[in-house]
Amino acid sequence: MMNSKSSRASEMPSIRLLLGPLGAEINDVDASLPMAPDVVTTLLETLYAHGVIVLPGQSLTPGELDRFAHYFGRPQPHILSHLRLPEHQNILRLSNVFEDGEPIGVYEGAAYWHTDMSFEADPAMATIVYSIAAPESGGDTLIANMFLAYESLPETMRQRIDALTVLHHYGNRDDLDESSAVSASQLSDEQKQQVQNVFHPLVRHHPATGRKALYAVTGSSFGIVGMPDDEAMALLRELGEHATQADFVYRHRYNVGDIVVWDNNSTLHSATAIASATGPHDTRLLHRVSVKADPRIDAFQAGSCPSP
């Protein structure tokens, strides 16, 4: 006889669409256990259709979170190596907790609209965050739907931008002051040497579905190939303002045990600013893994998803 936890792992997920322009809540899944291929297919299919999936009420060790992340792609350790979990290098801490005057995780360095790892030549396919401590208020994540942002543009604008290529590198183009609360997290001199300019299409076809979306029009986008800088920045800022209007945005308010997965191919996201923690009531701690695409995408398109 299987125990109750093993039995739960065999159930098929139940799906409830979230209110707003994107997102779905998935229940009847225990993310701490290995998953059958048909369950993985359901998770991926729901993520690609709705941009965000939320699995509430989970309880995972760091090793179980790492295994769960592998269902979505190939984990990529973040460049901020000093903020990773020492025993689990795929996991980055996001937190407002300080020890010896230094944050234990990314604190304010994500409080601007951006796309994870868009400053890399092989950017992140998806990001998985797991809530370990949630404040009574604040510390939310805003996520914007880039499918809708693209599809709602006038036809003339879509024709103008469809073939454009954008220059990306690490940082928040709208605030390069490393001491600012809304600048990207500061890199060490050694980490800065690992960063270089990369190029991505302004409009990307989703690798699993083929649907068009705006890609990383805020944050790491610093120019457009073949376009004067002033014209390029004006266009990127116009698209960024369009893409982050309220009609396209879902706000996630964390509860302890939430797993939230967002599709970086079809979303922008931003943390909301939060003061440093003074006690359990206002502590925020998330564990994050970003994954890059791997042959699992080909398997999804072919109708089957292997286990990691």
Secondary structure, DSSP 4 states (H G I P E B T S, - for coil): ---HHHHHHTSPPEEEEPSSSS-EEEES--TTS---HHHHHHHHHHHHHHSEEEE-S----HHHHHHHHHTTSEE---S-GGGEETTEEEEEEEES-EETTEESSB-STT-S-B-TTTTSSS--SEEEEEEEE--SS---EEEEEHHHHHHTS-HHHHHHHTT-EEEE-SS-TT---TTSTTSPPPPPHHHHTT---EEEESEEE-TTT--EEE---STTEEEETTS-HHHHHHHHHHHHHHHTSGGGEEEE---TT-EEEEETTSEEEEE---PPP-SGGG--EEEEEEEE--THHHHHHHT-----
